[in-house]
Every structure is written in C-alpha cells, then in structure tokens.
C-alpha cells in the first residue's frame, strides 16, 4: 500500500464534494485504485493477524503505515463506499499490536 496510497488519489482536488458529486468517480477509481490496491486496503489487517506476534519488523511497518498512510487508506475506503469497514479493520490491527506488546513483555531480553 505504501506504493499505491497517496493524498487525493483520484485527483478530485475538492475535499468538500460528496462521492455522488464527483464526476465519473467510477472511472477515476478504476484508474487510481487497481484491484491489487483494493484487495490490500480491505485485507491487510487480516494478513497481519496471521503473523506471529513478536515480529519487530512487521510492527515497525505497521507504525509507518499508521503515521504515514492511514488517512490515505481511509480516503480510499471512503471513495469505494466502504467506510464502515474502517473500524473493524483497525480493531483487527490493534488486536495484533496488543498481542505483539504482550509477547514482547513475556520475551526475555
């Protein structure tokens, strides 16, 4: 997602517009959000949940995603009319991060 997500991904240039007010949104989405990015946006946390807790590199990537790409990810889900999926996906990622923290506490230094 770090390759595909960016601010104003569909070049709408007017954040005040509702999706239904964006001319030719479907075409813009098809061009700006390819199938692989749609899949990644919907399923990244499910894949994360399958990773064993304690993977420091993965935790760092999650931190980078949250600090640099989270708003762009939410924008894509909004444009796809999938905004209700945001909280369940974030909860799934949070649950993994909490299990990561728990496993780090129990690991000897």
N, C-alpha and C positions, 0 to 999 in steps of 0.2 A: 504494500500500500504506500510505502514511502516513495515509490517511483511514480505512482499514479495520482495520489491525492494532492490537491493544491487549492488555494483560495479561489473562489469564483470559478469553479471547474468548468462550468458551461458558458463562461464569458457573458453572463447576463448583465452585469455591471450595475444593477439596481436591486439592492437587497430588500427594498420595500415591497417588491412585487410578490404576489402570491403565485404559487406554481401555475394555477389556471390562467394567470395573466401573462405568463411568459410565452411569447410567440414561438411555436414549433419546438416546445420543450422536449418532446419525444425524440426528435431528430438530434437535438443538441446532446441529449443524454446518450443516445446510441453512439455518437461520435466521441464524447468526452469520457464516458464510463463504459469501457469494454466489458464483456462478460466476465473475464478473469477478475476485474476490479470489483464488480458487483458481488461475485462469489466471495472474494476476500472480505469485503465490507460486511457481509452478512454472517460469515462463518469463522472469522479469525479467533474469536473467543472460544468457540467450540474446539478448535485445534489447540489453542493454548491450554484448555482444560485437560487435554490428553497428555500434555507434557508432564514429566515428573516434577514435583516441587523441588526446589533447591537449585534449579538451573540459573546461575547468576547471569549468564549472557542473555538468556531469554528475559529475565527480569529487567535488565538494562534496556533491551529493545522495547519492552512494554513502557518503561519510563520515558523513553524517547518518543514513542507513539503518543502517549498521553500529553506530553509537553509540547510536541510539535505538530501533530496531525489530527488530534481529537476533534477539533472544530471543523476541519475539512471533511472528516469522516461523517460527522453529524449532518453537515450540509448535503453530502451525497445521499444519505438515507432520507433526508427531508425531500430532496428532489425526486427520489424514487417513490415517494409517498410511503415510506417505511419507518417513519419517525417512532411509531410505537415499539419498534424493535430495539431502540437505543438502550433503554434501561435494562431489559433482560440481558443484553449483550454485555453491558458494563458490569452488571452484577456477576455474570459468569467470570469475567476477567478479574473482578475484585475477589471472588472466592478463590481463584487460583493464587492470586497475590497473597491473600491471607494464609493459604496453606504453605506458600513459599516462606513467609515470615515465620510460621510455626516450625517448619522444618529447619530453618536457619537457627532458631533458638535451641533446638534439640541437637544440632550438629556440634561435635567437639571442634574447638578452634585449632 
